[in-house]
Amino acid sequence: MGRPRSARRRILPSDCAPCYRATMPPFALTDDQLHSVMMAAQPFDPSKRDVFLQRIAGELRRLGLRYPSNDDVDRAIRTALTRLQQAPAA
């Protein structure tokens, strides 16, 4: 039997080594929240996907919540999308 759909996954330093800050505690996402993040990242070219995911993680860390709400995750996704669209082309 699998984990309940609402089980939270802990994001560990080894999962996000380049963007982890030792002074920041890890945060946890539900399966549904993680699914939302992955669906939002899917359309991006793999070279841009990492930047997008790091921006989402940064927004969530900035909130300082160990267990962000669905609204917090959705807002972080929207903010990361907006900032990526506003970034100058390299």
C-alpha positions, 0 to 999 in steps of 0.5 A, spaced: 500 500 500 502 506 498 503 513 501 496 517 502 496 522 497 497 528 502 503 525 505 509 530 505 515 529 502 521 533 505 526 537 500 533 535 503 540 539 501 542 533 497 536 534 492 537 541 491 545 542 493 546 548 488 540 552 491 541 549 498 542 554 504 545 551 510 541 556 514 535 555 511 531 549 514 528 544 509 521 545 507 516 539 505 511 539 499 505 534 499 504 530 493 499 534 490 504 540 491 510 537 488 505 535 482 503 542 481 511 544 481 513 539 476 507 540 471 509 548 471 516 546 470 514 541 464 514 546 458 520 549 459 527 547 456 531 543 460 536 548 460 531 553 463 527 548 468 533 548 473 533 556 474 525 555 474 525 550 480 530 554 483 526 560 483 520 556 486 524 553 491 527 560 493 520 563 494 518 558 498 524 559 502 523 566 503 516 565 506 520 561 512 515 556 512 516 548 513 509 546 511 507 551 505 500 551 503 497 550 496 496 557 496 503 559 498 506 554 492 501 556 487 504 563 489 511 561 488 510 558 481 506 564 479 512 569 481 517 564 478 514 564 472 513 572 472 520 573 473 523 568 468 518 572 463 521 578 465 528 576 465 532 579 459 534 574 454 541 571 454 
